[in-house]
């Protein structure tokens, strides 16, 4: 029998498809099962359109068979089958898709305009998976020899196509009792690098079908060898003898066929959603929220999304991979399609199924096009809408969500120069100084006191420590609410927010809090500043460049001193940046201002000491500065010198 050459440009093209297009060898099984499903679709569609009796969807199936001794794996279907000409066209020409051609032909059928439009509409609903005509050849990644035996619907003759790879193929007449196609693979011998024998293992095959082809609409069946225990006969002494076992064959359906996301929401119970989520995404806890949606339009898709009850152990590490499982007409294309989720919603798990996506030739990756972008945008809007609804209708549930994933939303405010801040601003919560509970920016803004210019916030190690900060005293006295942030990203996120509803964010440590003063208060402050001008200048000089200014404070009530900042880097940002590897202290230092409480006894004591001995101010200035650093949570330069200075001060007063 003469061997025919492939009708492709060269031997290299097939070699490229076998070795370069597909990332994982296991994909071959998905491709062959998808081809079998396409063949059944064609026959089923033909039966409907041509009103052929005896064709029932319930009669269709795909069968898998394994012969370990012969190293044979076969995939067969009872679909439309192929004639000799079909084998020449579809298997002899690389990258020619019979499925796509079939769909296009059906779309152009009909004589009248009305019939053509009806045919075009019907063709759009044909769920043909094979678009490129290369999936079949992926089998050469694992097989030395491939035989395709097929009998076309309506034909009496069957044909066998056989090939061992790029050298060519043969076609001969053969016998096949039933309509349909069988693809038989002779699996390669194991090498040091590859264990091909795995593809003859029943459990491996079952897992691959579950992973990639679980939602093929037709049953995928396989005869499984099983063992059962026979009842042990009674022995002479009345005790049972050794139990006996026997093996038997049982046909199993390996796929579930109808995906949960294709079923009506009204017919799905909470328990079914939870079981699906826990099984699919290996979580032991029910999801906090289920988002089930179907979208039809220019891009149609179904989405079944889940918000976990708690963050995975590795969620805030570089090892975590975000992404949704992507299906095309029920066939899994990607396990983690990261492009379908923005980073700030990376905690969402779930599946998206669409037949409108433009896939690359191997169907393993997405092409970045408007369809993909449209799905991403709609998925993002849906997640945001569900979170807003949860926040409005079930505050306790939302706060549980925020406890797990609020940090990610805050990173989203800051990331990419605040590109998503308008999307996320109403989803973020901060603890309120007034109520000591979580509030939104909108709730804060709605109850700002009359004349309040800014939204005030304070950041620190804990709520308890922030609440005791000297910088908060004046604002609390004026009745201004303060938002407390305990995450390192808070200062950066709120600065990136800049404003909410026209109200600018202002740190309590900022040099100017924007508090209006009465004329009497202004006059008193000016007099005090003039009276202590020389003292303040002496303290600044004594600190020798450690601060940009020393002034009397308008914000302190009970504390003697405080450090505030001016410029773009705040004191809290300085703390965070200092902790980063390779950070140089001088590059991340905030512009510091030392404020002294004008109504504290420390000021009059300093004034008296300055009048008695101007040099003594140097020692006192150092103590006050270090004291302010400690209250701010910043390290002091010389703890020993500070301790000695405090002890010396005690000795003088005893």
N, C-alpha and C positions, 0 to 999 in steps of 0.2 A: 504494500500500500504506500503510495507516494506521499511524502511529508510535504505539507504546505507551509509557506512562510507567512508570518503575521503581516497584515497590511499596514502596519505602522511604519514610520520613517526608518527606524533602525532597531537593531538589537538593544542598543543603549537605552531606548525609551522604556522598554519593559524592565530592564535592569534598574533603571532609575525609580520606576514605580514600586518595584519590589523592595528596594533597599533604602529609598530616601523619602518617599511620600508619607509612609505610615510610621508613627513614632513607636507604637507598641504592636508586637506581633499578634497579640490576642485579638486585635481588631478584626482579623480575617473572619472569625465566626460571626460577628455582628454583620459583616458585609454579606456573607452568604445567606444568612437568615433573612436579611432585608431583601435580597434578590428573590428569595423564595416567597416572601410576603407579597412582593410586587407581582410575581407571576400569578398568585392566587387572586390578587386585586383585579388583574386584567380579565381573568376568566369570569369572576363574579360580576364585574361591570359589563362584560359582553353578554352574560346571561340576562342582566337587567334590561339593557338597551335593546337587545334583539329578542327579548321575551322567549328565551330558550328554556324549555321545561326540564326538570330534573337537576337543576343547579341550585343548591341550597348552601347558604353560608355555614350552616351547621356541619356540612360534610367536609369542609376544608380543614387541613392540618399540615403542619411541618413536622417531619420526623428526623430524629438524630439516632445514628447507630454507630457502635464502636466494635471493632475487632482488634483486640490488642495484639494477638499473635501475628496477624497479617499487617499490623500497624495501619489499619484503615479507619478513617472517620468519614461518615457520609451524612449529607444533608439532603433530604428529599422533600418534594412538595407535590400536591395534586392540582397544581395551577394550570395555566394555559399551555405550557410546554413550548418546544421549539421544533420547527422543521429544519431540514438541512440548510435551507437558505438563511434561516434565522441564526443558526450556528456560525455560518460563514460571516454574516454581517455583525452579530453581537459579540461572538467570542473570537472571531478571526481578525477583528479590527479593534485595536486598543483605543480606549477613550471614546467609543461610540456607544451611547446609552440607548438600548432598546426601550427601556421604560420611558425615557424622556420623549423618544420618537413616538411611542404609543400615545402618550398624553397630548402631544402636539397634533397628531393625526386626528384624535378624537375631538380636539378643540376646533378643528377645521371642517368637521363633518357637517353634512346637511346641505340641502339645495337652496332652500329659500332663506331670506335674511332671518326670519323668525327661527327656523331650524338651526341655523348657524349660531345664533345667539344662545339658544338653549344648549347646544352642544358645547359652546365655549364655557358657559356657566357650569355645566356638568363636569367638564374636564378639570375645572379648578378644584372641584371637590374630590377628585381622585387622589388619594394619598400615596402617590408614587414617591418612593424614597430615593431610588437610584437615578441620579441626575447626570453622572459623569461617565459611567461605563468603565470605571477602573477598579471598583471594589472587588470584583471577581478575582482579579489578578493578585490581590493581596494574599490569596491562599498559597501562592508560590513562596511566600516567606517561611512557611512551615511544612510545605509538601514538596517531594521530589517529583511526584507524578500526579496528574489530575485527570480524571475521566468524568465526562458529563454525558449522561444517558438521558435522552428526552424524547417524548412522543407528544406531538402537538395535538391540541383539541381538534377533533374532526378528522384526524389522520389515522391510517392503519399501520403506517411504517414508523419505526423508531430509529433514532440515529445516535451514534456515540462519537463524541469529540474527545480527543486525548492529546495531552501535551506534557512534556517534561521541562518546559520553560521556553527561553528565548529562541531556541533552535527551530521552533515551528510546531505544527500540530497535524493531526490526521482526523479525518471524518469517515466513518463507515456505517453502513446499515446494520441494525441490530434488532433485537426483539425486546419489547417492553409491554407488559400486559395492560398497564393503566396509563392514562394521560397524566403528564406531569414531568418533572425533572429530578434527577438524582445527581448530586455532585459527590464523587468519591475521591478522597485525598489519601495518598500514601504518605504518611507523616515521616519527616526526616529522622535520621538516626541522631541521637544525642551527641553533643560535642562538649568540650570543656567549658565553653561559654554559654551554651544554650541547652536547656532540657526540654526538647520537643515532645518527649513522651508524656509530659503533663497534659497535652491536648488529647490524650487517649484516656485520661482519668475522668471517671464519671462525675466526681465531686467538683473537679476543676471546670468541666463543661457546664455543670449546673450553676456554678457561681458566675461564670461569664454570661450566661443567658440571663440570670437574675440581674446582673449589673447593666448589661447593654440592651437586652432585647425583652425585658420583662413585660413591656406593654405593646409588643407586636399583637395585632388584633386577632390572630389565629392561634390555636393551641400548638405549642411546640412539645411534641411527645417523644418519650424515650423509654425503651424497655430497661428496667433497672433490676439487677440481680440482688435478691434479698435473702436473708436467712431467718428461719424461725425454729423455735425449740419444740420438739415433739414431746408428748407426755411420756415420762419415763415409766417403764413397766415395773411392777412390784417384784422384788427379789424373793428368794426362798425364805429368807429370814424376816420378811415383812418390810424391809427397808427398800427404798427406791434405788434402782440401778443408775449407772451414769446416764445423764440425759443425752438424747440423740438430737441431731440437727439436720435440717434439710434446706436446700436452696430452692428458690423459685423465682420466676420472672413476673414482675408487676409493671404494667405500663403507668408511667407518671406524666402528668402535664407540668412542664417546668416553668411556665410563665403565667402571670396573673391576668394578662390580656387587657383588661379594662383599667386604665389608670384612675386613681382616686380623683384626680383633678378634672377628669372628663365627666364625672357623675354630677348630677344636680346637687347643689348644696343642701337643699331641703331633704335629700335622701341620705345624707351622711351624718352620723352621730359624732358627738364630741369624742367618744371613746375610739371611734375609727380614725379620726384625725390624729389623736394622741398616739395610737398604736402605729400608724403609718410613720409619724415623725420619729418616734423612738427607735423603730426598726431601721428606718432609712438613714438616720443621722446619729445612731449609736449614742443616744442620750437615755439616762435612766429616769428622767423627770419629764412630766408632761410639759408641753410648750406653754408659755405665758399667754401668747396670742396667736391665732390662726388667721391668715389673710388668704382668701380664696377668691380669685377673680378670673373672668374671661373677657377678652377684648376682641371685638371684630371691627375691621376697617381696612385702611390701607395696609396695615400690618396687624394680623390676627395672632393671638396667642392665648394660652391658658397659663395661669400662675397659681401655685400653691405654696405660700410662704409661711414661715414660722418664726416667731420671736422667742428665743429660749428663755427659760425662767431664771437662769443664771449664766454668767460668762464662763466659757470653757477655761480650763486651768491655764492654757497657753494663749489666751485671747490677746493679752497685752504684751506679747513677745513677737519677735521677728519670725518665729516658727509658724505662727498662725496664718492660714491661707483662707481668704474670703472667697466667696463666689457661690453662685447658684448652679444646680445641676441643669444642664441644657439638653432638651430633647427635641428632635425633629420628627414629627409624626409618630411619637411614641418610642423612637429609638434614641438611646442616650448618646449624645455627641461629645459632651464635656462633663467631667465630674465637678469642676469648679470653674465656671465661667465668670471670672473676676470682673469683666467689663460690664456685666449686668447690674452691678451694685457700686455705688459710690463708697469710698472708704468709711465715711461716717455712719453708713448703714451696713457696714461689713458684718455685723453680728447676725443679720438675717440669714436663715437657712431656708432651702426650699428648691422648687423646680419650676422651670419655664419650658413650655412646650409650644413650638411654632413650626409651621411648614413654610413660612414666608422668609426664613433667614437665608442669607447668601452664605453658604459654607465654602470652605476651600475644597480642593479636589479630593482630599482624603477624608473629608467630613469630620476631621478631628479638631479643626480650629475654625473660628469665626473669621469672616472677612469684615473689616470695619467699614460698615456702610450705613446708610440712613435708616434701614430697617432695624439694625442693632441699636443704633442711637435712639430710635423712637421707642423701642421696648424699654431700654434703660431709663429713659425719661418718665415713661408711664409707671414703671415699677417704683421709681423713686417717689413720684407723686402719691402713689397708692400707699406706700409705707408711711410717708409723712401724714397723709390724711388719717390713717388708722391710728397713728400715735396721737394726733391731735384729738381724735374722738375719744381715745382711752383717757387722755388727760382731762377732758371735759366731763366724761361720764363716770369714770372709775378712778378717782384720784389715788386711792390706796394701791391699786394695781399698777398705775403709772409710776408711782414713787418706787415700787419694787423694781420695775423695769429700769428706772433711772439709777437706782442703786447699783445695778449690774452693768449698765452700759452708758450712763451719763458722761463718764470720762471721755468716751469716744465721741459723743456729740460736742463736747468742749474742744477736743482736738479739731473737730470739723469747723468750729468757729474760727480757729486760728490758721488752719492749714490753707496752703495756696493763697496766701495774702487775703484771707477772709472771703474767698469767692462764694462760699456757701452760707455766709452768716445770715442772709435774709431767709434762707430755707430753714435754718435751725433756731433762729432767735426765740421763737415762741415755744420751743421744746425743751429749753434748758432751764434748770432749777438751781437756786442758791438758797442757803439758809438765811433767814431774816433775823436781824438783831432784835426786832420788836417782838416777833412771835416765836422765835427759836424753832421755826419749822420751814420747810422748803416752799419757796414762792417763785413765780415766774416774773420776768421783767415787766410784763403787762400788769400784773397784780401790784408790783412795786410802784410803777408809774401812776397807777390809778389813785394811790393814797399818799402821794407826795404832799408835804405840807405847803401851805401857801407861800409863794415867793422862793421856793427851793429851785435852784438852777440845775443841779446835777443829780445823777444817780450815783450814790456813794457806795464804795465797796472797800473791803479790807481782806487781805490774804495772809495766811499764816499756817502754822503747824496743826492747830486744832481749833475748834469752835471756842473752847474754854479759854485758850490763850489769846485768840483774837479779841474776845469779848473784854479782856482786861487791858488791851492796848491803850496807852496814853492818848494816841491820836484820835480815838473815838469819843473822848469825853465831851468836847464842845458840841459835836453833832448830836449826840444823845441828849444833851441838855436843851438843844433847839428842837427836839422832837423828830429829827431826821432819821429815817430808817437806813440801815447799812446792810449790804449783802456780804455775807461771809464766804470766803473760798478757801478750801484746805488742800487743793491739788496744785501741783507745780505749774500746770498749764493755765491756771485761772488768771493770773496777772497778764499773761500774754494774750489769752483769749479775749478778755474784757477790753484791753487796749486796742485789739484788732477790731472789736465791735464798734468802738468809737462812740456810738450813740444809739439810743433806742427811742423811737417815737419823738425824735427831735431833742431828746435830753442826753447830754454828753455824760459819759462815765468818768468818775473822778475818784482816785484813790484817797483814802483818809490820810495817807502819808504825803500827799502832794503839798507843795509849798503854799499853794493858794486854794483854799476850800470854797471861795466864792460866797462867804457868809456876809450878809449886809450888816453894817454897824450903824448905830445911832450916832448923831453928832456928838453927843456927850462921850460915848465910848471912843470915838475917833480922837477927840481932844485929849482924853485921859491917856490914850496910848501914845500920842505924840509927845506929851509931857514926860512920860516915863522913859521913852526912847531917848529923849534929849538929856534927861538926868543921868542915865546910865550909859551914854554914848562912849565915854572913855573906857569904862569897865568892859563893855562888849567888844570894843576894839582890842583891848588888851588880851581878852580870852581868845579871840580869833588869832591874834599874833602868836600866843602861846601854843596854839594847836598846830601852827606851822604848816598850813596847806592841807590839813586833814579835812577841813570844812571850807566851803566857799563863803559862808556867812555865819555870824552869830547874832541872834536877835531875840527880842522879847516875844513870847508866845501869846497868841490869841485863842489857841485851842485847848490849852491845858487848864485843868481845874484843881487836881490834887497832886499830880506828879510834878517833880521839880524840873526835869528836862525831858526833851524828846528829840530824836533825829527825824528830819523830813527830807524829801528829795526834790530836786528840780531837774528839768531836762527829760530826755526820752527814756532813760533807764531808771527804774524805781529801785528802792532798797530790796524789795522782794525779788525782782528780776535779777538783781546782783547776786542774791543768795543762790538762786537756781543756776545761773550761768557759771558761778564759781564751782559748782559741783560737776560741771561737764569736763570730760577728759581733755587735757591740753589747754584749758582756759587760763589765760594770763590775767592776774588780778587787776592790773592797771587798765586793761582793755574793757573790763566789765564792771567798773566801779561807778556807782551812782554819784551824782553831784549832791553832796551832803550839806545840810544846813542844821546847825544846832540851835534849838529854841529853848529859852529859859523861862520858867513860869514867873510872870511879873508879880503874881500875888502870893508866891511861896516864900517862906522864911529864908530859903537858901539865897534868894537874890539880895535881901538886905544884909545877910551875913557876908556875902561876897563883897558887897559894897563897903562894909566896914573894914574887911581885911584889905581891900584895895587901897583905902585911905591910909591905913596903918603901914602897909608894906606892899608896894606895887609888885614886887618880885614874887610874893606869895601866891599871886593869882595863877602863876604857871602850874604849880602843883595841883591847885584846886581845879583848874581847867581840864587837866588830864584825867582826874577822877570823874568829873562830870561827863566827859566825853565817853570814857570807858563804861560808865554806868548806862548811858544812853545806848551804846552798842549792845550791851547785855540785854537790855529791855527789848531791843529790836531783834534779838536772836542772832546777832552778828558776832564773830570772834573778836576778842581784843588782842592787840598786837603783842603785849607783854604782860601776861597774867601775874608774874612775880612782882613786877614794878607796881602794878595796880594794888596787889595785896600789901606791899610795903608802904605804899602811899596811904592806904586806908588805916593801917596800923599806926603810922606816924600821926595821922590826924586824930586818932583816938587818944594817943599819948598826950597830945597837946591839950585835950579837953578834960583830962582826968586830973 
